[in-house]
Structures are given as structure tokens and as C-alpha cells.
Amino acid sequence: MSRAAVPTYWRLTTLILVVYLVYLPLSGYPMLYNDALNYWFISIFFHKDGHLSLLNFHDSFRGYLLPLVLLPLRITQFYSGLPVILFAQVFGAVLAAVVFGWLGPRLWQTASQRPPLSWPRRAAFAALGFALWRDYFNFPLTDFPSLGALLLGLLLLYRRGLGWTALAGACLAAACNIRPSYLIAAPFFVALALVLPAPSQLGRLARGLALLAGAALVLGPQLLINQRHFHQNTPLVLAQDENLETDNLYREKLKWGLLHQKYETRIGDDYPDRVMIFRDYAGEALVRQEHIGWFNSYGSYLQLVLRHPVLFARMYAWRLFNGLDIQYPTPYIKQVYVPTWGLAWLNYTVWFGAGLMLLRTRFRCFTPPQWLVLAVLLVPCVPMLPMSMECRFLLPLHLLLYAVLCFGLPAKWRPARLPRRQLVGVGVAYVGFVALCFWASATAQATLELGPRMLW
């Protein structure tokens, strides 16, 4: 990127920051809830007996890094007496501005090896993020911080110098510590570091060692925490809790993934339960038929999949749709029974437009590094399909679709220049596609456990 282009990116990033700083306090959330509140609470674990230490952290369920990032905000809030939500909103506004204003567009430009993106394209990308995810930034959840760390790590891999590579490794480790599902992306991240141009084989080896050193810098404290408090020699997040039926969070969610095709959380009073469970009747029947309890190993789950391949393929297809089908721009729903067809229509339109862009390329121009970037972003979405789906679980795929639509549209594309027959064909396909999506969404929403809902 040229030096002249840098201020352009940061001007839009600053504008996005201002928009969120104005919007979030007006969004109607007076406090933190559930997981967001818990992350804020456990940030104080670093303080014990009058002093601060990384090794004081003692939560076996979550990594130390996000609470550590929140600690300065927690201390400032304590001494200022200002509302907690205000500090969470400032944190979220900065995060939204960096992800949508700089990281996303900059990584696309770098990986595609193209000139700086125009401001209308970047503004469109940020506008989609605002329209579909805006209220998530009220809450210090793991989804955007972990993805932001991963995007930054990918971007740093393209910089020359072992120092930048070490920082990239630290970013990868940070993403895995904040959200352990990104661990599956690590082999592809390392492969990308090794296939990018290097002066020699020795240079590639040095790059790999720098990557490892950067990751160790972030994962080292987690190892010491696990050894000190839980007597386990691993630098990874344990994801263990005494309230779990199994000794592993993911295996427990495999069971719930059979019973629920989607999961939402409400904080309002127009639905009788705090959790909104969308039932999977086929999965329930399978659980009864196979007398399924908790999965003691991944092998037992795999054997079940192999015995019912068609059923699981259909279930995973529904999970994928539900994970992409955004009905609310928030993780904590204030009103369940409100019309959401407008947001859904926008979302389906993005899918259709991104699909057209991908069909146009037919993946012919992708280089090995670009394939690896896609793998780093998309492979972590795969283990989410067997779970009780939440839209935030597929966040990398969501943002990739926005980027394909906003950044992949040809600069000289003019609909008026296309043959009328082709325009009619695209129009008919669009109407059919959106209608099919509305049908699928309505079908899923009708399975809401304690009261089906409509989209309009």
C-alpha cells in the first residue's frame, strides 16, 4: 500500500468509530448480560491480595487473554464510578472500527494483491457490518476480538521481517486463546507462513521459528495458569467446568446439537424463557432411536454419523442455513416477536450477490496463498455445524460474504450493458432464491420451542 493510501483507510476507520460511539449508547442496553457480564467479572481474577499477576487468573473454562484486555477498563470503571456498559461500548466501538474499517479491507487488498480499495466499497462493507451486527458491540464477547486477532495475524504474515512474523504468531495464539475453535486453523496459518515468498529455505525455517516464538509468548501464561491451578501441562484453554455433564465443552455440545437446530438468548419479557431453542425433530427422533446419552469420545459421534449419513448431511445443511440466517443484530434479544423480514431480506440479498461474484470467478484465479487464507477463515466454521447453532459461530463466513460482494464487484460492471435475457434470468433467479430462503427461515422459526414466530 502506498503511503498516500494509508490516511484514506484511517479516515473511514475514524468515521466508523464515531458512528458506533454515537449509536451504541443510544441502542437501549443499560447493562451487560450472561457471558458478556461474566467476562467482565472474571477480569478481576488477576487481582489478589493487593497485587496483580497473570498467574492469579483461575478460570478453567475460559482463556486469560480477553479478561486481561478488559482489566484496564475494569479498573478505570471501578475508580470512575461510570456505568459498566459505557466501557464495554467504547471497547466495542474501537473493535468495530478496526475490523470493518481497516482489517477486513486491508487483508482483502493484501491477499488479492490489488490496489487500495475505494472508499465506497469499504463504506459498503462497513455498512453491512453495522446493519447486521451493530448491537453485538455493546458486549465484550469473544467473537469479534478473536476474529480481529486472526485477521491481524494474517495481515502481518505478508509483512517482511521476523519481528512481524513473531507478532503474527502471537495474534494466532491470541485468537485461539480467546476462542479455542480457531485452533483448527493453525496448520493452515503455519502453511501460509511457509509458502509466502522467502529469500531461502533457511529464511522459511527462521520464519517458522519466529511464528512459534510469538505464539509461545501468548500461550506461555496459559500454560503456567493451567499448571498452577489445575495441574495440567497444556498451553491451551481447558474449557472445563464443574457444571458440564462431560469433561469437554465441545463433546457436550455435540449432544445438544442433535436436539437443537438453533439457539438464541433473549433478555426481554415477550418470551417465557431466557433461552430460545429451535427444536430439531429429526435429531430428537434419532436420540430416542439410538438411546443417545453424552458422547464420551469423538469416535462414538463419528460412528453415529457414519450410520446415518443422509440424516446428518440434512441436519448440517440446516445448521449452515440457520448460522447464516441473521434475524436480530444482537446476541441478546429484547423483543422476540417483532418483524425481522427486512433484515433477513438484506442478508439473503448479500448471499445472492456474493454467490454471483463467486460464480463469475469460478475460483480460477486463486493462488495457493489465497486458498490458505480462505482455509484459515473458513475451516473454523466447520466444527460449528454439529452444534446448537448461533449466527456468531459462523462470523468469518459472514464477513467473507460481505467482502466478496463489496470488494469483488467489477469496477466496470454496468447492469444496463447486459443482455436483457441475462438480466431477466438473474432477476428470476434472485426472486426464487430469496423466496426459498424465506421459506427455509420460516420453517426454522416455526420450531421455536415455547412459541413459533413469524418473520413479519
Disulfide bonds with the S-S distance in Angstrom:
none
